[in-house]
Structure formats: C-alpha cells, structure tokens
Amino acid sequence: MLSKAVDLSPPANLPGTAPSPRPAPAVRLDGVVKRFGTVTALEETWLQVEQGEFLTLLGPSGCGKTTLLNLMAGFLEADAGEIFIGGDLVTATPPYERQIGIVFQNYALFPHMSVAKNVGYGLRMRGVGKREIAERVGQALDLVKLSGLADRSPRQLSGGQQQRVALARALVIRPKVLLLDEPFSALDKNLRGAMQVELKEIQRRLGVTTVFVTHDQGEALSMSDRIVVMSAGRIRQIGTPDQVYRHPQDRFVAGFIGDVNRLPARLEACAGERATVTIRDLRREVEAGALRDCAPGAAVDVFVRPDHLTLRPAGEPGTLPARVAALVYQGSHIDLHADLDLSATEGASAGGRVVVRMPGQGALATHAPGTEIGLLVPQAGLVAFPPEG
Amino acid sequence: MRRGLRTRILGISGTLLVALILAFIVLPAFVVTLAAFNDRAILSFPPAKYSTRWFTRALTYRDFQTGLWNSLVVTAWASSIALAVGTGFAIALKRYAFRLKDTLEGVLLSPLIVPHFTIGLGLLVLATGLGAARGFAVVVVTHVIVVLPFVIRSVYISLQNIDERLELAAASLGARPGRVLTTITLPLLAPGLVSGWLFAAILSFNEFTASLFVTGQATQTLPVAMYGYVREFADPTLAAVSVIYIAVTAALLTVANTFLGLGKVLNVEQGR
C-alpha cells in the first residue's frame, strides 16, 4: 500500500515546482571551513544536496559530519565559505529563520510538554492559528502513527515512540531540509531496522530533502540516495551506495564501507583508470583510479571483499596458498579467517590475514584450523590503492 | 552457618551505626525542644514539669516580634535579589566564555571562604564611610553577599542538567532566543530557581555573625535579638524560639516537597 504512495507525483509541500528547468539545490556549501581553536573540524568543503534527495554523511566519530550538519542548521558559524538553502544565502542567518527540521540522537523532546505540545511547538513559534495547529499536529501524528498518544508526556513513551514524536515535530513545520543526527543509535537493533524502513517511506512520500548523519555504514548503504564519506574533516567520496561500495576512490572509503581484505601486489602496467597487477603469481585487472602515478614494479595494495573470495583445494592452479586460522560462525554465513603465504611476493611482508565469507555451514566440518587451502581471487571487483604511509 | 552469623552481626552493627549518627544529628534539636517546655525559669534537661508559657513569652517579647519581622523582610529581599543576580551570573558562567571568567567565579564564590564577621565588619566600615550605617539596605546587601554563592551553585547545577540540544531544537523550530528562554530554559530551570531561593532564604533567615555587625537596635534580625536576649536572661524562652524556628523551616521544606519534590529542589536527584 505504501509502495503506491511512493509513486505519488511531485512533492506537494515544495513550492519550487515552478517552471525553472533546474531548481536550485536544496542545500549548497561553497568552500565552507570550520575551525575550533587551532583544530580544523571541517576543511574547505563543497557540496550540493538536490531537492528531495536523501543524502547521508558517513564517517567515524570526529570526521566532521556533525560539524557539517550543525553548520547547515545554523548552530555553528562557518569560518569561511557560503551556505545556501533552497537558493537563498543563509551563511549568517540564525537557526530560527532557516526553516530546518532536526531530529537529534536523543530526540531532545521538551520534557515539560505533552506530545501534542511538542509537535505543535514550531507552529506556535510561527504564530499559526490554534485551529490550524490542532489540525496539522493531528496530521503529523497520523503520519508517524502516534495519533492516540497526543496527550502523553514524552517520559511515558518508548524510545521508538519518542523518535516518532521528534520526527513529527521536525516535519510539521514543512522544513526546507530535514536533518537527522544519528537518530537510530539509541534504539535496539530490531526496532532500528523497522524505523529505518519507516523513515525512508515517510521521506519518499513527502519528498523532503534529508541530510542524515551516521557512523553506521549499513544504515548509510540501505537508506541513502547518495553517500558522502568523510574522515578527518574532509569529504573522501560522494556517490550512490553502489558506487562507494563497489568503486571506492580512496583507501579510507574502501576500508570503512563493508569488510575488506588487503592483498599485497605488484604493479605491472596501467591503462587509464585500470591497471594490471600480480598478486604472488596471479595476474589480475584492477581499478586503479586512486594510483597517482603509474610506476611498473611498485608495490600496491589490492582490496577485495570477503564474499568475493572462493575456497579451493590446496595447490589448485590459479589460487593463493593459505592456511585456515579460525572459523567464525555468524548465523547466516561463516567467516573463515586464513593466513596467506605470500613469501614468493618480492618485498611483501611474510603474509597477511584474510577473511573469506561463505554462506552455509559446510565449511565448519571440512576446514578445521590448520587446514591448507587455496584461495580463488576473482577477475573483477578488485581495486588497487597505493600502499599506506 | 558461620558466614550467615557474621553477615547478620555486620548487618546489625551497620544499622546501629546509622541509628547512632542520626541520633547524634537530631539530639540538639531534641534537647532544646524538651527544654522549651520546661516550667521552671532555667534551661535544664530533662524538665521536671511541663508548660508552654515560654512560647507565649517568646511570641509577645517586643525584641523578638520586631526581630522576626525584620528577619522576614531582610530574608525576602536578600534571597530574591540574590536569586535574580545569581541566576544571571550562573548563566553567564555556564554559557559564555569571556576574559577573567575564572576570576569572576572566584570572587562570586569567595564568601564561602571569607569569614562572615569579616564580611560584616567590612560592610560596616564601608557603610559608615558612606553615611548609611545601620540601615536596612546594608543588612540586605550583607545577606545577598553571604547567600549568593549558594544561589549560583544551585542554579548552575540545574543549568548543567538542561540538555542544550533542547534549546537548539527550539531554535530550529523557529523560536527566537527570548522565546527559547521563556518557553524552554526557564520552565526547565524552575526547580533550580526555587531551590536556590529556598537555600538563600533559609541561610539568610539563620544568618547571625555578619548581621551582628551591620544591624542596629531598629534593624536587628531575630538571631541578633536572640543573642541579645541570652546575654540578659537564661530562661527557656530562647529554647521556645528555637522550636518555632525549626517548625517554620520544616514547614517551608514540607511545602517545597509537596509541590516540587524535595529531591528535585535540593538537586540530589538527577534532573531527568
């Protein structure tokens, strides 16, 4: 039923459905910089969030994602650069004039107000008439399926319900942008999944531009239209979930999104964005966009996902020799940890630990620790990066 | 078995120790209360015969009547002024960074270290120099200085318990700073303000040392009047006044507890 709602044509609450062929981006950051004392929390950043887009800022804590969010909300002032919301310059506009909806990690519900008063707060501050407030609060509570709880105190609600109230409170003012600051991290795992699906549905139905901050790559991959991967105050890559997962442009992105194995290799030849490498004695074509200069013979690291490696009998031609170190049962799959024997690779450290992800349970019986195995490295899906340091 | 016995002995002695400590705290009030009902005109314990005539005397004695009135006036003014001033300083100290912030904090909290008689003497000298000695204004100013640190601390702790994200959320919803203050900050701060005022009132009502220096015959507060009384008489009237004192303070705290919850008012409970 809800999938139908998704197809509902242009967002009803956006005024910008006018003739102009390309509407202004919902948010635009032009060379924004933020420092705290001598620490640069956000280096010069350029970013556009399109109308109706669900954009995720992903990165470890301290990467600058929350700083970026606070700059959009107006809670922080940029040290340099300009910020535009819906085409209007807002760099110096205080938060109360930006028309932004925000949901905090702890929801920040007003403890001295009922659910309905919380949701209606933004409308009261705008001087909306009583009858209209009641009507719009009712609609917002319907939207988040909390119609029966209008008179409760926030303290009487579960974590999931509190989050719905926070969402309703942010949406009821028809914000130009909805900002979500790690909204799921306080929920337990089962509820988190359900809330993610529900939030995504609501977001699509309303077509509200959303900027979502998280450190959880799973959340980012499942919810976003585009992901902005950040670390150390810098944007590392911007792309669709598939782009950042399958074609990381940066060593950090490759390591941060999904699990990954690093195979030491040697560069043979380059052709544009691609290169040929040898891993021990295997020749492979890899993506090599991140290699700045092509020096045949140089050491590189090849990254491969655990589920792309395949187990073979030891000694089979075209495989890498390895020894099983541990088997980790994960329910839906098994992670086999193996030590690679790379002694034949010139200059490479003696070996390395890799993880092979296998569906099913068969391996538990047949691959006891200590067993010699061969690892089949795929022909596609490999990405090469310059070695660390 | 032996283990069980040892646990029980420890448990009993623990209870006993707590009971002793509590008894020790309550003992002075208990002795004074009993002494107040002594029929004889001496302060002794335990009384042989009981009477309430010293309460009558306490309530009709001229100096105590004016002293009580003076005390109430001074307390009301001093704690209210201290609350307004202290709240401002607490917000400044909590929310803003400025030069000499540490110095200001030190100065504001210094009445905790400076003896009350020093404060009293200092203000007496100052007021005499200004030609305003022995007026009510000097007494009120003295009390404000003495109770200010407690108000600031109480409000400061309450401010710490307010999640600043509540104010940010309000701002994002369109509330200007003034409205954030009146709709979010002050309502959430109310228990802290009440507790700050209550602390200030109780301290001011009981303040003696500094008051002794800055009060005169016309402006003397109840504790000063009591001191004057005990230098001349040794009958249980003073004990009766003490009982009234305890009763009034207890009543005040009971009211606060009924309407706000004592835990919240005294800041021993977490804000949320």
Interface residues (C-beta under 8 A of the other chain):
Chain A: A73 G74 F75 P94 P95 Y96 E97 R98 Q99 I100 G101 I102 F104 N106 A108 F110 P111 H112 Y121 G122 M125 R126 R169 A170 I173
Chain B: D163 R165 L166 L168 A169 A170 A171 S172 L173 G174 A175 R176 R179 T183 I184 P187 L188 R272
